[in-house]
């Protein structure tokens, strides 16, 4: 089994729990790229990664099951707030805002792993 097969297998999963985890991990990756772009002064790249991060938050919002209880409403509000924080951090070149969103996403990853046993 070659590295390509491993990467393909690792990238695709039918398990929705793993897919959510990968979305959260993708957010961490893009948020680190946003911060690097800010530090380098690359405005175009910064907003490219901000847009990718916002797209992931939007996808996370799209898969929420609002019939499943209050947690979906809480997460929806949390995701919206992170989108707003991320956008404002980008406009104002505020790395503290990026750090704040990163901390929230890391907390979501930790909670998701604990809840799902991943």
Rosetta blueprint (number, residue, H / E / L):
1 X L
2 X L
3 X H
4 X H
5 X H
6 X H
7 X H
8 X H
9 X H
10 X H
11 X H
12 X L
13 X L
14 X L
15 X L
16 X H
17 X H
18 X H
19 X H
20 X H
21 X H
22 X H
23 X H
24 X H
25 X H
26 X H
27 X H
28 X H
29 X H
30 X H
31 X H
32 X H
33 X H
34 X H
35 X H
36 X H
37 X H
38 X H
39 X H
40 X H
41 X L
42 X L
43 X H
44 X H
45 X H
46 X H
47 X H
48 X H
49 X H
50 X H
51 X H
52 X H
53 X H
54 X H
55 X H
56 X H
57 X H
58 X H
59 X H
60 X H
61 X H
62 X H
63 X L
64 X L
65 X L
66 X H
67 X H
68 X H
69 X L
70 X H
71 X H
72 X H
73 X H
74 X H
75 X H
76 X H
77 X H
78 X H
79 X H
80 X H
81 X H
82 X H
83 X H
84 X H
85 X H
86 X H
87 X H
88 X H
89 X H
90 X H
91 X H
92 X L
93 X L
94 X L
95 X H
96 X H
97 X H
98 X H
99 X H
100 X H
101 X H
102 X H
103 X H
104 X H
105 X H
106 X H
107 X H
108 X H
109 X H
110 X H
111 X H
112 X H
113 X H
114 X H
115 X H
116 X H
117 X L
118 X L
